[in-house]
């Protein structure tokens, strides 16, 4: 599978989707101007992964900020991971947040309540 590697900017998160090395990560700030255009390739990649792989996924979210429109697409990613989990793929979500950032901690808690997949919250 093709690797997706997007360098983060002030407005877009860094993304690594690498099936060969089992790296699945979104980090940084997410407030892209066109949130759909940014996240659609990620969702399509996850669809392809689900069709062709049954390997365990540890998906790491290391976001420091995301806007409202990004929150919907992040949920779409989590729902796609939940679908994989329901289809027998071992999935673990790791939600990292700065220990002094209650908003990011609460966002992780809310997402964990919505999706039915193993979910770890990790402060740093």
C-alpha positions in Angstrom: 0.0 0.0 0.0 1.1 3.5 -0.7 2.3 5.5 2.3 0.6 8.7 3.2 3.0 11.2 4.8 1.8 14.8 5.1 4.1 17.4 6.7 2.2 19.4 9.3 1.8 23.2 8.9 0.3 25.9 11.2 -3.2 24.9 9.9 -2.9 21.2 9.0 -1.8 18.2 11.1 1.1 15.9 10.2 -0.2 12.6 9.0 1.6 9.2 8.7 -0.2 6.2 7.4 2.3 3.5 6.8 0.9 -0.1 6.7 4.3 -1.7 6.3 5.8 -0.2 9.4 2.5 -0.1 11.3 2.6 3.7 11.8 -0.8 5.4 12.0 -0.7 8.9 13.4 -2.2 12.3 13.1 -0.5 15.1 15.1 -0.4 18.8 15.5 -3.1 21.4 14.8 -6.1 20.7 12.5 -7.9 23.7 11.0 -7.5 23.2 7.3 -9.3 25.6 5.0 -11.0 22.7 3.2 -11.3 20.0 5.8 -13.0 17.5 3.4 -10.2 17.8 0.8 -7.6 17.3 3.5 -9.2 14.3 5.2 -10.8 12.5 2.2 -7.5 10.8 1.2 -7.0 9.6 4.7 -10.5 8.0 4.8 -10.0 6.5 1.4 -6.6 5.0 2.5 -8.3 3.5 5.6 -10.9 1.9 3.3 -8.2 0.4 1.2 -6.4 -0.8 4.3 -9.5 -2.5 5.6 -10.0 -4.3 2.3 -6.4 -5.6 2.1 -5.0 -6.0 5.6 -6.1 -7.7 8.8 -3.1 -6.5 10.8 -3.5 -4.8 14.2 -3.8 -1.0 14.0 -2.6 1.3 16.8 -3.9 4.7 15.6 -2.3 7.6 17.5 -3.9 11.0 17.8 -1.5 13.6 19.1 -3.4 16.8 18.4 -2.9 20.1 20.2 -5.9 21.8 18.6 -8.7 21.1 16.2 -11.6 23.2 15.0 -15.2 22.2 14.8 -15.1 21.1 11.1 -12.1 18.9 11.8 -13.9 17.3 14.8 -16.5 15.8 12.4 -13.8 14.3 10.1 -11.9 13.0 13.1 -15.1 11.2 14.2 -15.4 9.8 10.7 -11.9 8.3 11.1 -12.8 6.8 14.4 -16.1 5.4 13.0 -14.0 3.8 10.2 -11.7 2.3 12.8 -14.8 1.0 14.7 -16.0 -0.6 11.5 -12.6 -2.3 11.1 -12.8 -3.5 14.7 -16.3 -4.9 14.1 -14.9 -6.8 11.1 -12.2 -8.5 13.1 -9.2 -6.2 12.8 -7.5 -5.5 16.2 -7.7 -1.8 16.8 -6.4 0.4 19.5 -6.8 4.2 19.6 -4.2 6.2 21.6 -5.4 9.7 22.3 -2.4 11.8 23.5 -3.1 15.2 25.2 -0.9 17.7 27.1 -1.5 17.1 30.8 -2.6 20.7 31.3 -5.1 20.7 28.4 -8.5 19.8 29.7 -10.2 20.5 26.4 -8.1 17.9 24.5 -8.6 15.4 27.4 -12.4 15.9 27.3 -12.4 15.7 23.5 -10.8 12.3 23.8 -13.3 11.2 26.5 -16.2 12.2 24.2 -14.8 10.3 21.3 -14.2 7.3 23.5 -17.8 7.4 24.5 -19.1 7.5 20.9 -17.1 4.7 19.4 -16.9 1.1 20.6 -13.2 0.3 20.2 -10.3 0.0 22.7 -9.3 3.6 23.5 -6.4 4.8 25.7 -5.9 8.3 26.9 -2.3 9.3 27.5 -1.2 12.6 29.0 2.3 14.0 28.4 
